[in-house]
Amino acid sequence: MGRMVWKNGLFLPESQAVQSVYDGASLYGDCVFEMMRTFNKVPFRLDLHLDRLIESCRATYMPLNYTFRQLKMAHEDLLARNRHEFSPDDEIRTMVNVSRGVFPLYSAITNCEPWVMMTAFPLWWVLRGVSEAFTKGVHAITPSQRQIPAQFLDPKVKNRSRLHYRLAELEVKRADPNAWALLLDDQGYIAEGSGSNFFIVQGSRLITPEPRNCLRGISRNYTLSLARELGIDYRERNLEIYDAINADEAFFTGTPFSIMPVSRFNFQQIGRGTPSSFDITTRLTKAWCERVGVDWIEQVRKWDAERPVTN
């Protein structure tokens, strides 16, 4: 039968989960969303993701005709109905999108209603080929494209109006095809990645940008909670390019990959340049793996070995 999608209370084959060409989500990015993952097939921090989805809808006047409990039950049903589509060693990536429906300009053409859609697919689809990066680290580059200031579009709202992130990615990959974008805000401070939060380590202190012009990421907040548990001193404050250049360690956090070491910043080496020498990054990664019961770095390496990327 193939993968099933939950849409407005009904389950449909993925091939039938289509939208009107006049829908505001596709025409204007008028859509809020969340993307989650599992560890050992158990959703990670699902409640927090759903809470943020509801908050994003409220902040954007987005109609949402489902309660937290209904959304959580739908997510559970989605995983159950698609269980046969995943291999025993797969982890699952789930996505929830909410649209207010047809853009008013085209309301005379179609009566497309507001919708909520949940999908599920293998996590390895979005992590293919990244196992080497856990060992070598990634190269973070600051593009000319800036983060949209909070007074124009609040970054705490997880929305589909993401062209500025895409442009940032395209720009940095012209300089280095493997680079990850790290956006600055309108004042020149480090904000966030195109789908991630950013941390540095100075000495024994962990530092991340204050959540003024960045998404308050679920993985970001979990990392800070781990730091508290481990007795690691941390600060949330403005970070300049100078700070990142002179950091002893750096890493991104995000739902798919959890923690990703950064070994270069704007073509300059971070610390000793190898993630294996990053003490605090390693401690946080180890603690995360222990608490979720999965060594996700080894898991991704196994996927890459068994399911090589093909063009």
Steps between C-alpha positions, in 0.01 A plus 500: 500500500790735568535779753186658641445869574266651760306797366220674687412188695519252212773260386587508130766336285791741465438527124150634565599763756493791255420869535342764280737702283329806654586405856675773698762255627644453152432852368623701799660260744197569720550191710640402839658164569695270728740219421572228754707182523514178696771322698438125508166577331397716799414864413745744653347790693175472305303701755734796465479490121120494509493780758715712269279418202194624689688813610610568140140470382386740770773752413408497129119491537513157337178298542562174684192292568678230699600488864840396630355161598348446155826586327695267726258215438519564125879483519483168688258361239726624219797306636290189558350500149839546336696259719518240221670755271814523714792264546576374853802733528324807354423812694196700396475863395154651537376832372189704582392787273211738565356727228213748512395375156428691181648847469207749510579639155407162352205414722259537206689224316516237772373440851818335631455475876762545770688177555735315731716225353736251666748287311759239599812384315840345579737736680794375296357679197613832649822368658645318201871559462551700821669232711846629405406845626459368856868400488647790302257776593331742263605836360275789610496809279319829561325612179404854406136394540386605848246356738161672477465725808244390756296818455428393139461124536550350843749210470330327792220420254604192303365593158536406134606848386860385477644657184764691697632174644511345155688797356748481787562132426547561128743784567730311738506192277642713219802551727511144635258232373496336843458816707213568740350848512520696827292816475569830673221723624441859388749626762778266388468252786487125436137385484457139385555249224252447217336224704702486819627684805865581563728461804862578577725404789747747650719329755255308719196715417228413250349801319206529262327807350223643713165396351405840365556443129506122485265207540483368855590155377389186678850355456654829616302493821573132557872571462476772764320259733778245450757770577324570830496130587871466420597812694615682185486878538305663217387843386248636252639824357581687182772329299722678249693349212812569707369270773445211261841541337667481841284223645653179632203296378183558301198298395151518352192343657192387310233232507634265228865487609476612866857639534731567205859615570633803312870471423536806276343845502536734203797293376680513836559204727300477823718400796710199410284441196383146583177413681677225695691778682178687591451408866168667579346412163598137557359498855168643385479257208575202725241610756236545229566152360482346848171667586321400179657154491641540149850572374366705213843563350563127461144462377556751218834338412323167470234649273766657279690171477190296416315760291763696309402824331446456127452773244 
